Amino acid sequence: MNLTPKKVLKTLKKGNDRFVKNLSLNRDLLKEAKSTRTGQSPIAVILSCLDSRSSAEVIFDQGIGDVFSARVAGNVINDDILGSMEFACYLSTAKVIVVLGHSNCGAVHGACDGAVLGFLTGILKKIEEAVDLVRKPKNPDKRNSGNIEFVDRVTVENVKLTMENIRKKSDILSKMEKHGEILIVGGIHNLSDGTIKYL
């Protein structure tokens, strides 16, 4: 595969631009499924939220076999996702890791409010690290999901924290990034207009 990490990122940005302009490619998904049945060569791995409005293949205008897609509430990582990313980049063909948060994220809202609910609690605890990183507002009454500016800032910090954790916890991915074999980037998907703002 001759694509460089920078070219792959450019391809993803162009795909999102098509999506935003409602010019997504007319795809024959069944044909794509048949043509990839014996192998795949995805260009990127995208870690996005479970949110139904933020599907990576759709908002980057990619087809079947084009990207690895990992989804979990709050776009946080765990050992299974890290192992999947290592497979995608080291053993397969992905050149870019995108950590993709989004506006109005329910998991971020829950973390801002200190919500507790079964296994979701563990996910929210990871996002609470991002809540703690946002120093302002200091007034406790403003540090909750009712303050949209606060939620937006926590969303950004959560993406940055996830990127940092990928680098810290995976020697394989960290070395690949240092050697220029992959890029690890973060972005926020705006649910209102479809755009992605890169951090």
C-alpha positions in Angstrom: 0.0 0.0 0.0 1.6 3.3 -1.1 -0.6 5.7 0.9 1.3 7.7 3.5 -0.3 8.7 6.8 -0.7 12.3 5.6 -2.4 11.1 2.4 -4.8 8.9 4.3 -5.7 11.8 6.6 -6.3 14.0 3.5 -8.5 11.2 2.1 -10.6 11.1 5.3 -10.9 14.9 5.3 -12.1 14.9 1.7 -14.6 12.2 2.5 -16.0 14.3 5.4 -16.2 17.3 3.1 -18.3 15.3 0.6 -20.6 14.2 3.5 -21.0 17.8 4.7 -21.8 19.0 1.2 -24.2 16.1 0.7 -22.1 14.8 -2.2 -21.3 11.4 -0.8 -20.1 8.9 -3.5 -22.8 6.7 -5.0 -21.6 3.2 -3.9 -22.6 -0.3 -4.8 -22.2 -1.7 -1.3 -23.1 -5.3 -2.4 -20.3 -5.1 -5.1 -17.9 -3.7 -2.4 -18.8 -6.6 -0.1 -18.2 -9.2 -2.8 -14.9 -7.6 -3.9 -13.5 -7.6 -0.3 -14.7 -11.1 0.7 -11.2 -12.5 0.4 -9.2 -9.7 2.0 -9.2 -6.1 3.2 -6.8 -3.1 3.1 -8.4 -0.5 5.3 -6.6 2.9 5.4 -7.4 4.0 8.9 -8.8 2.9 12.3 -11.4 5.2 13.7 -12.3 5.0 17.4 -15.7 6.8 17.8 -18.5 6.9 20.2 -21.4 4.4 20.2 -23.7 7.2 19.4 -26.0 6.3 16.4 -25.5 9.7 14.8 -21.7 9.4 14.5 -21.1 6.4 12.3 -17.5 6.6 11.0 -18.1 5.1 7.6 -20.9 7.6 6.9 -19.4 10.8 8.1 -16.0 10.1 6.4 -17.9 8.8 3.3 -16.0 5.5 3.2 -17.1 2.2 1.8 -17.0 -1.4 2.9 -13.4 -2.5 3.6 -12.1 1.1 3.7 -11.7 1.7 7.5 -11.6 -0.3 10.7 -14.3 1.0 13.0 -14.1 0.7 16.8 -17.0 2.1 18.8 -17.6 2.5 22.5 -19.6 5.0 24.5 -17.4 8.1 25.1 -14.7 6.9 22.6 -12.5 5.6 25.5 -9.9 2.8 25.2 -9.4 -0.5 26.9 -7.0 -3.4 26.3 -9.3 -5.0 23.7 -9.5 -1.8 21.7 -5.7 -1.2 22.0 -5.1 -4.7 20.8 -7.4 -4.1 17.9 -5.6 -0.9 17.0 -2.3 -2.8 17.1 -3.7 -5.4 14.7 -5.1 -2.7 12.4 -1.8 -0.7 12.2 1.0 -3.2 12.7 -0.4 -6.4 11.2 -2.8 -4.8 8.7 -2.8 -1.7 6.5 -4.1 1.2 8.6 -1.9 4.4 8.5 -4.0 6.7 10.7 -5.8 6.3 14.1 -8.6 8.9 14.5 -10.0 9.4 18.0 -13.4 10.9 17.3 -15.5 12.6 19.9 -18.8 14.4 19.1 -20.9 17.2 20.2 -23.7 16.6 22.8 -22.2 13.3 23.9 -24.4 11.4 26.3 -21.4 9.6 27.9 -19.7 13.0 28.5 -22.9 14.4 30.0 -23.1 11.4 32.3 -19.5 11.9 33.4 -20.0 15.6 34.0 -22.9 14.7 36.3 -21.2 11.8 38.1 -23.8 9.3 36.9 -23.6 5.7 38.1 -25.2 2.8 36.2 -24.0 -0.8 36.1 -21.0 -1.4 33.7 -21.4 2.1 32.3 -20.0 3.4 35.5 -16.5 2.2 34.5 -16.6 4.0 31.2 -17.8 7.2 32.8 -14.9 7.0 35.4 -12.5 7.2 32.4 -14.2 10.3 31.1 -14.2 11.8 34.6 -10.5 12.1 34.2 -11.2 14.6 31.4 -13.8 16.4 33.7 -11.0 16.9 36.2 -8.7 18.4 33.6 -11.1 21.2 32.8 -10.2 23.7 35.6 -12.9 26.3 34.8 -15.6 26.9 35.9 -14.6 26.5 39.5 -18.2 27.0 40.7 -19.5 23.5 41.3 -23.0 24.5 40.2 -21.6 25.1 36.7 -19.6 21.9 36.4 -22.4 19.7 35.0 -24.2 18.7 31.8 -26.4 21.8 32.0 -23.4 23.9 31.1 -22.8 23.3 27.4 -19.5 25.1 27.2 -18.2 23.0 30.0 -19.4 19.8 28.3 -17.7 20.9 25.0 -14.4 21.4 26.8 -14.7 18.1 28.6 -15.4 16.4 25.2 -12.1 17.9 23.8 -10.1 16.9 26.8 -11.5 13.4 26.6 -10.3 13.0 23.0 -6.9 14.3 24.0 -6.7 12.0 27.0 -7.6 9.0 24.8 -4.9 9.9 22.4 -2.4 10.3 25.2 -3.4 6.9 26.7 -3.0 5.2 23.3 0.6 6.5 23.2 1.3 5.7 26.8 -0.2 2.2 26.9 0.8 0.8 23.5 4.6 0.7 22.9 3.8 -0.7 19.4 1.6 2.2 18.3 3.8 4.8 20.0 6.9 3.6 18.2 5.0 3.4 14.9 4.0 7.0 15.3 7.5 8.1 16.2 8.9 6.4 13.1 6.3 8.2 10.9 4.5 4.9 10.0 1.2 6.1 11.4 -0.5 9.3 12.6 -2.7 9.5 15.7 -5.1 12.4 15.5 -8.2 13.6 17.3 -11.3 15.3 16.2 -14.8 16.4 17.3 -17.8 15.6 15.0 -20.4 18.3 15.1 -23.7 16.6 15.0 -25.5 19.7 13.8 -23.6 20.2 10.5 -21.5 17.0 10.1 -18.2 18.8 10.2 -15.1 17.4 12.0 -12.8 19.8 13.8 -9.3 18.4 14.3 -7.4 19.0 17.5 
